Amino acid sequence: MLKAGDERYLTGDGQLRTPLALIFLLLFFLRGYLAWIISLTFSEDRTRLLQFFYTSTEQFGLTLLVGLPALFTLVLLTQIKAEIPGWVRAGARIAPLALWLSWVIDGMLLLSLISARWPEFSVVKAFLVFGWLIALWILLFSRHLRRFWELLSEE
């Protein structure tokens, strides 16, 4: 049920608007899939780009695991229409928990990436840790994201 002020969560058509915070979370958690897709364009050596970011294939596999809940959430978002299917409403109830799971697994991945070459500073690793902390902030304090999940899961 819509409350006063909920019009900012809707488009002009009356459909739910995807929050920018959720788009950031999805892009951040899906970075392994993005790196994998980009690496497919290197026909001579597909692993060269992946070795730049990941020191082992286990870390790359963990990145793909981190992206699974985000991929599920992305599929949910593509199904938001005027009439929202029941499975999308049910999925919207577990999507925040799935994103928290991604955040925890991503923390373990970042810890392994940093500990693999501990004294060495890397701007890429610093941005990843910063993005991870921003994701924590969004998951904890984003009222817009919380209300979006409430509106999406309501019947």
N, C-alpha and C positions, 0 to 999 in steps of 0.2 A: 504494500500500500504506500502510495506516495505521500510524503510529508511536505510541509512548507520548506522551500529551499531546494527541493529535489530536482527542480527544473534544470539546474546546472549539470545534472548527471544524464540528461536526455538530449538527443539531437532535435532538430526542428520537426522531424517526422514522429517524434515520440519514442524512438528507440534508445536503448542504453548506449551511452558514449563510453568508449574504452578509455580509462584514465591513462595519462601519460606515465604515471608511476608504474603501472602494469606493463606498459610497452617497454620501459627501461628494464624492468625485471626480466621480461621475456628475452630481450636482446642480450642481456648479461648472461643469463643461464643457458641460452642457446648458442653461445660463442663457439663451442666445440663443433657444432653442426655447421656453423658459418665457416670456420677454418677448414673443415673437411670438404665442404663444397668448393671453396676457393682452391684447395690443394688439388682438386680434380682437374683444374685448368692447366696445371703444369704437366704436360704430357711426357717430358723427359724424366722427371724424378718427382713423383707425387709425394714422397715422404719428406722432401727438403723443407717445405714450409712448416710441416707439422713438427719437425725436429727443432725448428727455430723457437717454438713455443713450449714444447713438451720434451722432457729428457728421456721419457720411456713410453712404450705403447700402453702400459698400464695407466699412466696419467691421462693419455688421450682417451682411453676407454672409460675412465672415471668421469671425464668431462662430458662424454656422451651420456653417461648415466645421470649426471647432474641435469642435463637438458631434457630428459624424458618427461618429468612433471611439467616443465615449461612447454614442451611440445603438446602434451595433453591439454594444457590450458589454452594454447594457441588454437587447437582444433575446436575447443569449446567456444572461443570468441568468434570463430568463423560461422558458427551456427546461430548467432544472435540475430533474430529477424523480428518481424512484427509479432509473430506467434512463436514463442520460445519452446522448443521440445522439452519433454519431461526429463530425458536423460541429461540435457544441458543443465537444468535446474538441480538435478541430483549431483552432477559433476561440479557445479559451482559451490556446493557445500563442502566438498573435499579438496577443491583447488587451493585454498589458502594453506591447508595443512601440507599439501604436496609441494607448494612453493617453499614452505619452511624446511621440508625435507631436502629440497634442492640446495637451500642455503647452507644447511649443516654439512651435506656431502661436499659442497663447493669449498667450505672452510677446510675440510680434510685435504682436498686437492691442493688448495693454496698452501697449506702447511707443508705438503710434500714437495711442491714446487720450490718453495723458499728454502726448505732444509736440504734439498739436493745440492744447492750451491750457496751455502749459508753466507759466507762473508761478502759475496759478490752482490753489488747493488745493480738493480735493473729497473729502468723506468717502466717497462711493461708490467713487471711484478708489482711495482708500487701502484700503478693504475688499477691493477686487478684487486689488490687489497683495498684500495679506496672505493672501488665499485662494490666490493663485498660489504664494506661498512655502510655505504649508501643503501644497499639492498636491505641490510638489517634495519636501518632507520625507517625505510619505507614500510617494511613488514610490521614493524612495531607501532608506528605512529601515524600512518596515512589514513586519515578519516575518510577521504574520498575513495580509497581502495576498499576500505571496510564497508562503506555504504554501497559501493558498486556490487560487492559480493552479496550483500543483503538483498538488494533489489533484484539481482539475477536469480537468486535462489527462492524468492517469494513466489507463491502461486496465486 
